[in-house]
Amino acid sequence: EIMVAKNRKQTGKSPATQTDRDRSPLVSLPGKSNVRRPGREGKAFNSPHPNGLSGIRHKLGLTPSAALKLGTALFLGKLQGLACYCSGWISALVSCSLSVTVFITHTLLLCLLALGSRISPPVIRYHLSQLFENDRHFSHLSNLEKEMAFRTEMGLYYSYYKTIIEAPSFLNGLHMVMNDNLTEYPLVINTLKRFNLYPEVVLASWYRMYTGVMGYFGIPTKMCWSINRGEGLTPVDSCEGMGDPAYFYVACVFLLNGLMMSLFCGYGAYLSGSRLGGIITTLCFFFNHGESTRVMWTPPLRESFAYPFLVLQMLLLTYILRTAMVALGISNLCFMLPWQFAQFVLLTQVASLFASYILGYLAAAKMQSILVTHMITLGVCFILMFGNSMLLTSFYASSLVSIWFCVPVSLPMFASFFLLQVMQGLAWVGSTVLLKFLLSTILGASDDAHISGLIKSKFTSYNDFHTLMYTCAAEFDFMELEVRPSPARFYFVLKRYHSLVLKLVYHSLQLVAFAVLAILIMRLKLFLTPHMCIMASLICSRQLFSWIGEKFKHQVTVVVIMAIMAVQGVANLQAQWAIIGEFSNLPQEELLDWIQDNTRPNAVFAGAMPTMASVKLSTGRPIVNHPHYEDAGLRDRTKLVYSMYSRMSGETVKKNLMKLGVDFFVLEDSWCTRRTRPGCSMPEIWDIEDPQNVGKIPLCTHMSRNSRPHFTTVFSNDIYKVLKVPKVTKDLR
C-alpha cells in the first residue's frame, strides 16, 4: 500500500443537475451532491487523466513487472468483453464482402457506434464504471464514505462481504454470517438462508485469494491518497485499486454486466438468424441503457448479480428446445441463488412455456423435460438456501407441480381443441393457487404474504401498513405513462406482430408477461426493456421480413431504422454522461462517528431501515430492523419500530422499543414529514392501522422538539437525533 497526497480539479466538465436521473424512476439515491467538493483537485502527479502505461502504473502504484502482469490481465479481459462485438462486425463484413454497397452500409453502422465522445470502443464495463465514477467521485471517497454510498439494502448486503474479508479466515467469516446476531438482535439467524448472499460469499473468497496471492509475491494492489475535502473538513484517506474491498466489489459487478453484453449480442444474433441482429440488440440496449438497468447507480442490489444469468438462461432455453438441459439447470440456479425475486420471473417463464404447449407449439415431452430441469434446480436451490420455506411455498413451485399433472391430461376425441386449451389453462391456474395456499398453511409460512397484499392493492382499494410501505415508493407503483422509447423499439411489433406470435411464440408470451409485471410494478422495467431490445433483433430476420425484398434492401432498411433510433439513443447516452456529482453525507458521517466513539460495541439500535443498514455496516452495532422486507417476523419488528412515526403515545412507543431490547433510536425528521403523494407520509400510513389516533400530532413531531420524559436525546444534528431508550423493567420482562 502506497500513500501519497493528491488534489483534484475537474476540468472540461460542468456540474450537471440530476434531471435525467430523476426522470428515471429506477434511481433513488439520497445523500449525494451534484457538484464536486472544492479542494479535491487533480488526480495524481499533476495530470487529471494520466495516459499510457506509465500513467496507469503510477496511478495504481505498481512496479513495472506488476504493471505488465496487470496490463496482460486487463488486455485479456478487454478481449473477452469485445469478442462478441468484433465477431459480429467481422462476420457481417465477410458475409457481404462481394457487395461494395453493403460494405458501406456496415461502415455506417460503425459510425453510429462511434457517435458520442465516450462510446468508442463500446465496452459496457467501461461505460458502467465511468458512470459510477462520474456520479459518486468514488475514487476520492474515504472508506466510510464508500460504505455510506451503499445505502439501504445495498449496505446490508455489502456488510456481509465486509464481515467475511475481515474475518481471521474465510471459514470463520462464513460461520459468522451463518450465525449472525447483529442483524435482528437478539435473534441469531443464518443470513445465507434469508438474504441470497451467495454473491458476497463468492466475491469475498475471490478477494481473499487475490490479496493473498498478490501479498505472497509482494505485488502492490492499491494506492492510497490523502484527500483534501475543503469546506473546513479534515482530510481523509482514499484508496484505489483492486486491493481496496469496495473497488474489488464494484469492479466484479461491472465485469459481470459487461460480459452480459456478449450474451445480448449472441442472443440477438441467434434469435434473428443474423449477426446484424446481435448488433441491433446491443445498440438498443445502449440507447435505452437508463431504462434497462440501474447497476451503474446501485451495484450491490441482487438484480446486478442475477439478471445476467437470466439472460443466459433465456438464451439457453431458446437453444435448449433442442439440447443442453444441464446448462439450463445451472443457469437457473445462478439466477435464483442471488435474488429472492427470481421465483416470480421464473413463474412468468413457465407460464409462457405452458401457454406455448397448450397452443400446440411445444411438444409434451419437451415441456416435461423443461419442468424436470426447473424442479431439480428448485430443489438444489432449496438445499443451498438451508431450507428457505419461501421457495417451496412460492407460486413458482406450485406452478411446476400443477403443470406437471396438467401436461398429460387429454379429453375425449369429440372434445374441441379450444375446449382442451381452456380446460388446461383453468386447471393450471386453479391448482397452482390451491396448492400454494395449501403448502403455506401446512408449513406455516407467511413470509410472502405481503406480495399477495401488494397484488391485491393493484386491483382493489385494499391497503395496509406493509402494502403502503411498498406502493408509496415510486418504483413499486404503476409504470409511468410517459416513456421515451427509441423510434424503432416497437417496429417489429407494428410491422409483423401476427407473424411474430406465430413463428416465435415463447418470446412473445414472455414479452407480454414482462410487460404486465412492468405495468404493475414500475421497478420491473429492468425485465421489459432489455427483452424488447432482444426482440428488436427480429427486424433482421429474413424469415419474418423477406417481404421487404432482397437481402440488400433489407439491410438498408435496417440501417435506416438504426439511424432513426440513434437520434434519441445518442441523446439518452449523452444525458447519462453529463451526470457529474459526488457522494457526500456529512450528517450521517457525524452520526456514524458518534456511534463509533460514544456507544458500547453491543449497544442495540433501531430506526429507519436504510439508516440501520449503514449503522450495521460502518459501526458493527447490533440492529433490530433492516431493509430486507421479505420476512414476516422482520416486517412485524419494523412496524413496531416505525410506531415512532405514528400518532401513538410516547409511553406506548417506548414500551415497544424496550420489548425489542433497543438501547438507541435514530430519529429522522424527514421520515416524519416526507410525503411522496397524498396519503403516503408515515403518519398517514399509520392512520390506516391506528384509526383511533387520527388527527393527533405525530409522536415524531413531539420528539423532534423535546424527547422528554420518555426518551433522552444524546446526539443531534440537522438530520439525525439519537434518543436513548430506558432499560427494560421487570414488569415488561
C-alpha atoms as one frame of an Amber mdcrd trajectory, in Angstrom:
protein
   0.000   0.000   0.000   1.426   3.347  -1.038   0.328   6.662   0.474   0.692
   9.998  -1.288  -1.193  13.273  -1.289  -3.374  14.309  -4.179  -5.684  17.083
  -5.197  -8.229  17.123  -7.929  -9.722  19.751 -10.104 -12.350  18.572 -12.542
 -11.569  20.056 -15.947 -13.649  20.086 -19.057 -16.837  19.130 -17.217 -19.506
  21.384 -15.841 -21.743  20.430 -12.935 -24.974  18.858 -14.095 -28.317  18.542
 -12.409 -29.994  15.220 -11.771 -32.859  15.929 -14.147 -32.220  12.913 -16.298
 -31.596  10.599 -13.363 -34.736  11.801 -11.630 -36.631  11.193 -14.844 -35.748
   7.543 -14.497 -37.677   6.111 -11.547 -35.220   3.252 -11.290 -32.890   5.556
  -9.375 -33.270   6.942  -5.891 -30.074   7.789  -4.052 -30.301  10.442  -1.356
 -27.237  11.832   0.303 -25.484  12.955  -2.857 -24.185  16.282  -4.070 -24.323
  17.187  -7.744 -21.084  19.162  -7.699 -17.534  18.288  -6.752 -16.301  19.416
  -3.392 -13.745  22.198  -3.542 -10.266  21.109  -2.642 -10.413  17.732  -4.366
  -8.219  18.586  -7.235  -6.142  16.808  -9.746  -5.899  13.033  -9.929  -2.211
  12.376  -9.485   1.146  13.770 -10.486  -0.428  16.980 -11.829  -2.294  15.050
 -14.536  -6.105  14.866 -14.347  -6.179  11.849 -16.639  -2.749  10.201 -16.973
  -2.368   8.415 -20.281  -0.260   5.467 -21.294   1.209   2.587 -19.332   3.309
   4.816 -17.084   0.273   6.837 -16.033  -1.678   3.701 -15.189   1.314   2.225
 -13.360   1.820   5.365 -11.244  -1.897   5.652 -10.561  -2.056   2.133  -9.136
   1.361   2.301  -7.522   2.640  -0.806  -9.302   6.160  -1.904 -10.138   6.989
  -2.313 -13.861   6.699  -6.109 -13.662   3.428  -5.909 -11.758   2.097  -3.360
 -14.223   2.975  -5.741 -17.078   1.076  -8.594 -15.414  -1.884  -6.358 -14.654
  -1.878  -4.996 -18.195  -1.900  -8.502 -19.622  -4.866  -9.462 -17.443  -6.774
  -6.324 -18.383  -5.992  -6.872 -22.056  -7.381 -10.408 -21.925 -10.456  -9.142
 -20.075 -10.950  -6.452 -22.683 -10.666  -9.029 -25.472 -13.307 -11.138 -23.760
 -15.679  -8.192 -23.492 -15.080  -7.219 -27.120 -15.273 -10.742 -28.517 -18.919
 -10.675 -29.477 -18.777  -7.193 -30.893 -15.741  -7.926 -33.003 -17.025 -11.277
 -34.210 -20.326  -9.672 -35.125 -18.675  -6.961 -37.191 -16.128  -9.225 -38.861
 -18.702 -11.863 -39.737 -21.091  -9.254 -41.064 -18.368  -7.710 -43.237 -17.186
 -11.062 -44.551 -20.703 -12.180 -45.367 -21.180  -9.208 -47.674 -17.637  -8.854
 -48.969 -18.841  -9.256 -52.569 -21.016  -6.167 -52.337 -19.309  -2.793 -52.014
 -22.604  -1.099 -51.267 -23.413  -3.390 -48.385 -19.862  -2.857 -47.104 -20.623
   0.855 -46.967 -23.823   0.232 -45.001 -21.875  -1.653 -42.345 -19.344   1.163
 -42.243 -22.263   3.435 -41.451 -23.107   1.169 -38.532 -19.590   1.645 -37.188
 -20.063   5.393 -37.449 -23.280   5.136 -35.449 -21.432   3.289 -32.704 -18.746
   5.963 -32.659 -21.241   8.775 -32.000 -20.705  10.440 -28.649 -17.415  11.251
 -27.004 -17.241   8.151 -24.803 -18.790   5.207 -26.687 -15.763   4.150 -28.729
 -14.922   1.384 -28.083 -18.413   0.319 -26.940 -17.455  -1.648 -23.846 -20.284
  -1.759 -21.332 -17.954  -2.427 -18.426 -16.080   0.808 -19.011 -19.378   2.593
 -19.602 -20.773   1.391 -16.256 -17.664   2.113 -14.221 -17.322   5.583 -15.727
 -20.965   6.453 -14.996 -20.495   5.227 -11.434 -17.309   7.257 -11.001 -18.871
  10.380 -12.502 -21.886  10.076 -10.237 -20.103   9.382  -6.941 -16.495  10.516
  -7.442 -15.871   7.096  -5.919 -12.109   7.242  -6.410 -11.914  10.168  -3.983
 -14.133   8.843  -1.184 -12.887   7.583   2.142 -13.719   4.048   3.218 -16.548
   5.355   5.395 -17.955   7.450   2.552 -17.821   4.457   0.195 -19.798   2.436
   2.713 -22.342   5.226   3.179 -22.744   5.387  -0.603 -24.144   1.850  -0.436
 -27.454   2.940   1.027 -30.416   0.883   2.284 -30.301  -2.853   1.383 -27.111
  -2.327  -0.621 -25.289  -1.573   2.601 -26.844  -4.612   4.259 -25.553  -6.948
   1.542 -22.133  -5.315   1.435 -21.798  -5.667   5.222 -21.617  -9.461   4.910
 -18.923  -9.211   2.248 -17.027  -6.965   4.665 -17.556  -9.441   7.515 -16.051
 -12.323   5.543 -12.998 -10.443   4.234 -12.197  -9.017   7.692 -12.586 -12.355
   9.491  -9.443 -14.254  10.571 -10.195 -16.865   7.898 -12.752 -17.454   5.163
 -14.388 -20.319   7.069 -14.546 -18.183  10.190 -16.236 -15.415   8.223 -18.667
 -17.900   6.701 -19.548 -19.130  10.176 -20.151 -15.550  11.302 -22.663 -14.811
   8.530 -24.369 -18.164   9.112 -24.690 -17.401  12.839 -25.370 -13.672  12.786
 -26.586 -11.972  15.961 -26.205  -8.368  14.791 -28.864  -8.036  12.096 -32.019
  -8.910  14.028 -30.911  -8.604  17.660 -31.296 -10.654  19.827 -32.069 -13.367
  17.271 -29.313 -15.463  15.720 -30.067 -16.005  12.037 -28.476 -17.771   9.089
 -28.156 -14.901   6.638 -27.314 -17.275   3.777 -30.771 -18.742   4.230 -32.502
 -15.393   4.449 -30.742 -12.875   2.216 -29.485 -14.522  -1.009 -25.873 -13.737
  -0.092 -24.008 -16.218  -2.267 -22.616 -13.386  -4.463 -20.965 -11.829  -1.401
 -19.583 -15.206  -0.313 -18.065 -15.810  -3.750 -16.653 -12.281  -4.080 -15.215
 -12.369  -0.563 -13.461 -15.671  -1.299 -12.053 -14.225  -4.543 -10.903 -11.074
  -2.757  -9.127 -13.054  -0.051  -7.430 -15.244  -2.669  -6.470 -12.241  -4.801
  -4.951 -10.234  -1.948  -3.291 -13.360  -0.552  -1.593 -14.223  -3.844  -0.573
 -10.627  -4.520   0.748 -10.289  -0.987   2.741 -13.510  -1.298   4.528 -12.181
  -4.372   4.877  -8.701  -2.901   2.801  -7.029  -5.632   1.011  -3.815  -4.545
  -2.732  -3.988  -5.165  -3.865  -0.487  -4.275  -2.664   3.055  -3.875  -3.900
   5.332  -1.108  -4.169   9.091  -1.141  -4.672  11.863   1.356  -7.731  13.800
   0.188  -8.268  17.448   0.999 -12.052  17.757   1.292 -12.143  21.507   1.734
 -15.007  23.297   3.490 -13.059  23.226   6.763 -13.244  19.440   6.904 -10.394
  17.207   7.976  -8.544  15.316   5.206  -9.416  11.674   4.672  -7.581   8.698
   3.224  -8.862   7.221  -0.020  -7.619   4.093  -1.801  -7.833   2.967  -5.413
  -7.042  -0.370  -6.981  -8.321  -3.922  -6.793  -6.820  -4.331  -3.335  -9.467
  -1.945  -1.987 -12.502  -4.034  -0.910 -15.111  -1.663  -2.324 -13.225  -1.290
  -5.629 -12.905  -5.050  -5.975 -16.624  -5.492  -5.273 -17.954  -2.995  -7.806
 -15.358  -3.993 -10.411 -16.618  -7.590 -10.308 -20.225  -6.415 -10.642 -19.387
  -4.276 -13.661 -17.330  -7.070 -15.228 -20.267  -9.463 -14.906 -22.623  -6.968
 -16.524 -20.038  -6.264 -19.221 -19.958  -9.961 -20.063 -23.748  -9.838 -20.206
 -23.467  -7.677 -23.317 -21.765 -10.573 -25.074 -24.816 -12.649 -24.199 -27.131
  -9.947 -25.561 -25.156  -9.856 -28.784 -25.248 -13.630 -29.177 -28.896 -13.768
 -28.132 -29.977 -11.248 -30.764 -27.912 -12.968 -33.436 -29.296 -16.414 -32.607
 -32.907 -15.259 -32.338 -32.883 -13.348 -35.614 -30.658 -15.745 -37.548 -28.433
 -12.794 -38.459 -25.291 -11.401 -36.853 -26.668  -7.987 -37.663 -29.449  -8.828
 -35.191 -26.842  -9.028 -32.424 -25.689  -5.522 -33.287 -29.284  -4.267 -33.226
 -29.823  -5.739 -29.757 -26.577  -4.219 -28.482 -27.402  -0.766 -29.836 -30.957
  -0.878 -28.484 -29.641  -1.754 -25.037 -27.062   1.049 -25.142 -29.508   3.629
 -26.445 -32.048   2.723 -23.755 -29.496   1.994 -21.051 -31.087   4.201 -18.410
 -34.399   2.364 -18.821 -32.827  -1.099 -18.927 -30.715  -1.269 -15.788 -29.674
   0.603 -12.668 -26.496  -1.341 -11.995 -24.399   1.791 -12.625 -26.103   3.506
  -9.666 -26.738   0.545  -7.326 -24.106  -2.185  -7.883 -24.798  -4.311  -4.752
 -28.504  -4.911  -5.475 -29.464  -8.532  -6.123 -30.546  -7.874  -9.707 -26.999
  -6.769 -10.568 -25.802 -10.323  -9.926 -28.892 -12.251 -11.003 -30.085 -10.623
 -14.223 -27.054 -11.585 -16.371 -27.801 -15.211 -15.547 -31.443 -14.748 -16.550
 -30.238 -13.568 -19.967 -28.037 -16.666 -20.172 -30.924 -18.844 -19.022 -33.339
 -17.463 -21.638 -30.722 -17.833 -24.367 -30.132 -21.435 -23.337 -33.870 -22.056
 -23.155 -34.230 -20.806 -26.716 -31.447 -23.130 -27.794 -32.463 -25.872 -25.412
 -35.648 -26.627 -27.168 -33.056 -28.949 -28.810 -30.247 -29.646 -26.300 -28.379
 -28.825 -23.117 -30.779 -29.269 -20.209 -27.855 -29.347 -17.756 -26.750 -25.893
 -18.884 -30.306 -24.642 -18.381 -30.335 -26.018 -14.841 -27.025 -24.369 -13.950
 -28.134 -21.005 -15.321 -31.446 -21.366 -13.417 -29.502 -21.954 -10.211 -27.157
 -18.997 -10.790 -30.206 -16.793 -11.350 -32.164 -17.996  -8.311 -29.417 -18.017
  -5.674 -28.571 -14.275  -5.732 -32.121 -12.877  -5.844 -35.270 -13.603  -3.875
 -37.415 -12.171  -6.685 -36.171 -14.745  -9.223 -39.040 -17.104  -8.404 -41.585
 -14.596  -9.745 -39.694 -14.145 -13.008 -39.390 -17.898 -13.469 -43.120 -18.184
 -12.768 -43.809 -15.984 -15.802 -41.391 -18.100 -17.802 -43.011 -21.451 -17.069
 -46.412 -19.837 -17.641 -45.242 -18.682 -21.090 -43.871 -22.140 -21.858 -47.116
 -23.786 -20.727 -49.091 -21.397 -22.919 -46.850 -22.376 -25.830 -47.587 -26.018
 -25.033 -51.378 -25.712 -24.877 -51.313 -23.702 -28.132 -49.559 -26.636 -29.747
 -46.137 -25.085 -30.341 -44.232 -27.136 -27.746 -44.247 -30.930 -27.534 -45.350
 -32.609 -24.293 -42.048 -34.480 -23.932 -40.029 -31.280 -24.275 -42.317 -29.472
 -21.840 -41.864 -32.219 -19.252 -38.073 -32.190 -19.705 -38.001 -28.458 -19.018
 -40.243 -28.938 -15.975 -37.915 -31.613 -14.572 -34.956 -29.256 -15.015 -36.787
 -26.477 -13.168 -37.833 -28.838 -10.365 -34.315 -30.158  -9.839 -32.935 -26.626
  -9.845 -35.539 -25.548  -7.294 -34.622 -28.489  -5.071 -30.892 -27.713  -5.240
 -31.564 -24.039  -4.505 -33.755 -25.043  -1.532 -30.860 -27.083  -0.124 -28.255
 -24.368  -0.722 -30.572 -21.815   0.893 -30.708 -24.045   4.009 -34.383 -24.859
   3.644 -35.781 -21.399   2.858 -39.532 -22.042   3.035 -40.385 -19.220   0.616
 -39.054 -21.372  -2.226 -41.371 -24.336  -1.555 -44.438 -22.193  -0.806 -43.992
 -19.934  -3.836 -46.375 -19.755  -6.776 -43.422 -20.856  -8.901 -43.049 -24.189
  -7.089 -46.809 -24.810  -7.086 -46.961 -23.938 -10.773 -44.307 -26.513 -11.659
 -46.252 -29.273  -9.893 -49.556 -28.160 -11.424 -48.196 -28.083 -14.963 -46.590
 -31.495 -14.476 -50.039 -33.001 -13.879 -51.773 -30.830 -16.494 -49.468 -31.732
 -19.404 -50.577 -35.352 -19.871 -54.279 -34.504 -19.453 -56.354 -35.276 -22.532
 -60.048 -35.051 -23.340 -62.258 -37.435 -25.305 -61.924 -37.352 -29.084 -65.155
 -35.396 -29.510 -63.840 -32.507 -27.395 -62.650 -29.475 -29.365 -59.046 -28.273
 -29.329 -60.220 -24.925 -27.985 -62.024 -26.628 -25.105 -58.855 -28.575 -24.272
 -56.856 -25.324 -24.164 -59.376 -23.634 -21.876 -59.619 -26.643 -19.574 -55.849
 -26.969 -19.228 -55.418 -23.254 -18.585 -58.107 -23.171 -15.901 -56.792 -26.369
 -14.317 -53.294 -24.855 -14.117 -54.440 -21.569 -12.549 -56.800 -23.200 -10.068
 -54.439 -25.970  -8.946 -51.487 -23.562  -8.657 -53.359 -21.175  -6.350 -54.862
 -24.024  -4.305 -51.551 -25.848  -3.911 -49.695 -22.640  -2.982 -52.049 -21.777
  -0.137 -52.239 -25.401   0.978 -48.434 -25.607   1.264 -48.281 -22.232   3.036
 -50.837 -23.451   5.580 -49.135 -26.792   6.166 -45.656 -25.297   6.519 -46.910
 -22.252   8.438 -45.109 -19.895   6.034 -46.273 -16.285   5.739 -43.088 -14.558
   4.562 -44.521 -13.792   1.125 -47.956 -12.700   2.379 -47.068  -9.092   1.601
 -46.773  -9.998  -2.095 -50.407 -11.115  -2.178 -51.373  -7.877  -0.445 -49.343
  -5.855  -2.943 -51.024  -7.546  -5.916 -54.452  -7.159  -4.293 -53.855  -3.438
  -3.798 -53.165  -3.025  -7.530 -56.704  -4.053  -8.462 -58.744  -3.067  -5.405
 -58.833  -0.344  -2.778 -57.150  -2.654  -0.256 -54.333  -1.110   1.805 -52.457
  -1.970   4.960 -49.220  -0.811   6.607 -46.893  -3.158   4.731 -48.639  -2.640
   1.372 -48.354   1.138   1.670 -44.668   0.824   2.559 -44.256  -0.587  -0.944
 -46.803   1.304  -3.041 -45.814   4.705  -1.667 -42.382   4.183  -3.258 -42.359
   5.214  -6.914 -40.505   2.105  -8.044 -43.341  -0.143  -6.775 -46.106   1.997
  -8.253 -47.635   1.532 -11.687 -45.308   2.263 -14.584 -45.492   5.878 -15.646
 -47.391   6.709 -18.841 -44.559   8.819 -20.222 -41.962   6.632 -21.897 -39.014
   7.594 -24.041 -38.574   4.711 -26.491 -36.344   4.756 -29.493 -38.470   5.030
 -32.677 -37.535   1.504 -33.738 -38.263  -0.162 -30.424 -41.781  -1.247 -31.432
 -41.088  -1.509 -35.134 -41.126  -5.272 -35.203 -44.461  -5.333 -33.362 -46.091
  -2.806 -35.664 -44.904  -4.490 -38.841 -45.288  -8.189 -38.307 -46.741  -8.844
 -34.896 -49.035 -11.566 -36.213 -46.154 -13.399 -37.848 -44.042 -12.924 -34.743
 -46.622 -14.573 -32.497 -46.999 -17.487 -34.874 -43.224 -18.068 -35.504 -41.652
 -17.243 -32.097 -44.214 -17.964 -29.567 -42.358 -18.324 -26.309 -40.546 -14.990
 -26.571 -43.742 -13.183 -27.487 -45.554 -14.598 -24.475 -42.579 -13.835 -22.228
 -42.576 -10.258 -23.515 -46.258  -9.946 -22.639 -45.576 -11.334 -19.150 -42.727
  -8.878 -18.605 -44.940  -6.043 -19.852 -47.618  -6.938 -17.289 -45.021  -7.023
 -14.499 -43.611  -3.647 -15.552 -47.042  -2.028 -15.753 -47.981  -3.263 -12.288
 -44.604  -2.537 -10.661 -42.558   0.099 -12.432 -39.266  -1.172 -10.979 -39.623
  -4.291 -13.131 -38.931  -2.354 -16.309 -35.492  -3.911 -15.982 -37.049  -7.095
 -17.428 -39.260  -5.489 -20.060 -36.873  -3.043 -21.727 -33.922  -5.443 -22.259
 -36.285  -8.128 -23.580 -37.684  -5.616 -26.048 -34.114  -4.906 -27.133 -33.595
  -8.630 -27.709 -36.842  -8.887 -29.667 -35.846  -5.858 -31.739 -33.199  -8.080
 -33.365 -36.029  -9.734 -35.255 -36.124  -6.844 -37.712 -33.025  -8.545 -39.153
 -34.820 -11.868 -39.575 -35.166 -12.862 -43.205 -37.842 -15.336 -42.198 -40.097
 -12.598 -40.845 -39.183  -9.757 -43.207 -38.467 -11.437 -46.523 -41.377  -9.427
 -47.933 -39.171  -6.324 -47.892 -37.218  -7.677 -50.824 -33.729  -8.935 -51.484
 -31.114  -9.076 -48.740 -29.514  -5.783 -49.707 -32.798  -3.857 -49.443 -33.489
  -5.487 -46.100 -30.102  -4.451 -44.727 -30.511  -0.881 -45.988 -33.886  -0.751
 -44.236 -32.256  -1.928 -41.012 -29.578   0.767 -41.309 -32.223   3.447 -41.780
 -34.094   2.221 -38.715 -30.873   2.258 -36.700 -30.117   5.790 -37.864 -33.554
   6.924 -36.672 -33.053   5.046 -33.435 -29.661   6.689 -32.904 -31.144  10.202
 -32.771 -32.864   9.638 -29.424 -30.426   6.917 -28.377 -27.345   9.124 -28.504
 -29.258  11.864 -26.683 -30.053   9.364 -23.933 -26.389   8.396 -23.622 -25.206
  12.000 -23.569 -27.691  12.730 -20.775 -26.165   9.923 -18.715 -22.593  11.011
 -19.425 -23.486  14.561 -18.347 -24.261  13.452 -14.786 -21.363  14.774 -12.705
 -21.605  14.707  -8.947 -20.071  13.470  -5.760 -21.427  11.472  -2.869 -21.491
  13.448   0.342 -23.499  12.869   3.504 -21.820  14.772   6.320 -24.745  14.474
   8.785 -24.679  10.696   8.509 -20.896  10.702   8.773 -21.214  12.646  12.039
 -23.829  10.161  13.259 -21.710   7.105  12.492 -18.591   8.661  14.033 -20.549
   9.493  17.174 -21.899   5.943  17.435 -18.417   4.513  16.952 -16.880   6.751
  19.613 -19.636   7.043  22.206 -21.534   3.764  22.395 -20.644   0.262  23.504
 -19.974  -2.348  20.786 -23.075  -4.244  21.921 -25.396  -1.203  22.027 -28.596
  -2.010  20.101 -30.013   0.437  17.540 -33.367   0.899  15.801 -34.598   3.411
  13.247 -35.345   3.846   9.561 -34.409   0.761   7.562 -31.881   2.467   5.212
 -30.056   4.093   8.120 -29.925   0.833  10.078 -28.107  -0.830   7.177 -25.443
   1.891   7.356 -25.191   1.591  11.139 -24.565  -2.154  10.917 -22.120  -1.843
   8.016 -19.960   1.005   9.305 -20.139   0.608  13.088 -20.835  -3.094  13.566
 -23.519  -2.343  16.165 -26.488  -4.723  16.570 -29.742  -3.572  14.955 -33.313
  -4.832  15.331 -34.641  -3.963  11.865 -33.169  -3.689   8.376 -34.211  -3.114
   4.731 -34.722  -6.766   3.693 -38.511  -6.818   3.972 -39.108 -10.403   2.805
 -39.658 -11.951   6.246 -42.895 -11.844   8.231 -41.102 -11.539  11.570 -38.923
  -8.691  10.311 -41.982  -6.857   8.987 -43.591  -7.088  12.422 -40.400  -5.771
  14.064 -40.192  -2.868  11.619 -43.812  -1.994  12.246 -43.094  -1.745  15.980
 -40.016   0.419  15.331 -41.910   2.695  12.949 -44.562   3.352  15.588 -42.278
   6.281  16.431 -43.715   7.906  13.280 -47.328   7.208  14.281 -49.704   9.273
  16.413 -49.475   6.859  19.365 -48.468   7.990  22.821 -44.809   8.197  23.760
 -45.346   5.625  26.508 -46.702   3.050  24.050 -43.820   3.514  21.640 -41.291
   3.405  24.473 -42.665   0.047  25.606 -42.481  -1.278  22.038 -38.798  -0.359
  21.790 -37.977  -1.665  25.255 -39.521  -5.042  24.425 -37.275  -5.236  21.366
 -34.222  -4.577  23.552 -33.373  -1.271  21.841 -30.801   0.998  23.512 -30.857
   3.874  20.999 -33.390   5.068  18.417 -32.182   7.121  15.434 -34.899   9.671
  14.701 -35.070  11.386  11.302 -37.403  14.339  10.813 -37.616  13.652   7.086
 -39.412  10.376   7.788 -41.954  12.308   9.796 -42.636  14.991   7.189 -41.775
  13.394   3.828 -44.813  12.851   1.596 -44.324  11.408  -1.867 -48.037  11.853
  -2.600 -51.280  12.286  -0.632 -51.703   9.519   1.905 -48.054   8.482   1.799
 -46.421  10.239   4.732 -45.550   7.898   7.602 -48.236   9.340   9.937 -50.836
   8.913   7.156 -49.734   5.322   6.546 -50.171   4.675  10.257 -53.679   6.140
  10.133 -54.745   3.011   8.224 -53.591   0.814  11.119 -54.332   3.176  14.021
 -57.609   4.977  13.234 -58.344   5.807  16.873 -55.488   8.340  16.931 -56.220
  10.057  13.606 -55.923  13.828  13.880 -53.362  13.868  16.680 -49.915  15.391
  16.265 -47.429  12.637  15.270 -45.137  11.460  18.046 -42.059  12.108  15.884
 -43.007  15.794  15.773 -43.087  15.904  19.581 -39.762  14.042  19.774 -38.037
  16.453  17.386 -38.955  19.294  19.739 -38.455  17.624  23.105 -37.830  13.927
  23.691 -38.571  14.010  27.432 -39.985  12.481  29.538 -39.981   9.184  27.618
 -36.521   9.395  25.981 -33.242  11.252  26.377 -31.572  12.994  23.433 -27.868
  12.100  23.368 -26.909  13.300  19.866 -28.414  15.590  17.256 -27.527  17.409
  14.060 -29.526  18.836  11.176 -30.812  15.422  10.053 -30.463  12.886  12.841
 -31.368  12.781  16.506 -30.356   9.829  18.686 -32.777   9.020  21.506 -31.648
   6.875  24.427 -34.269   4.277  25.326 -34.709   3.387  29.019 -33.726  -0.100
  30.099 -36.483  -2.682  30.222 -38.187  -3.026  33.627 -39.043  -6.226  35.442
 -42.730  -5.702  34.691 -42.050  -5.577  30.961 -39.893  -8.673  31.154
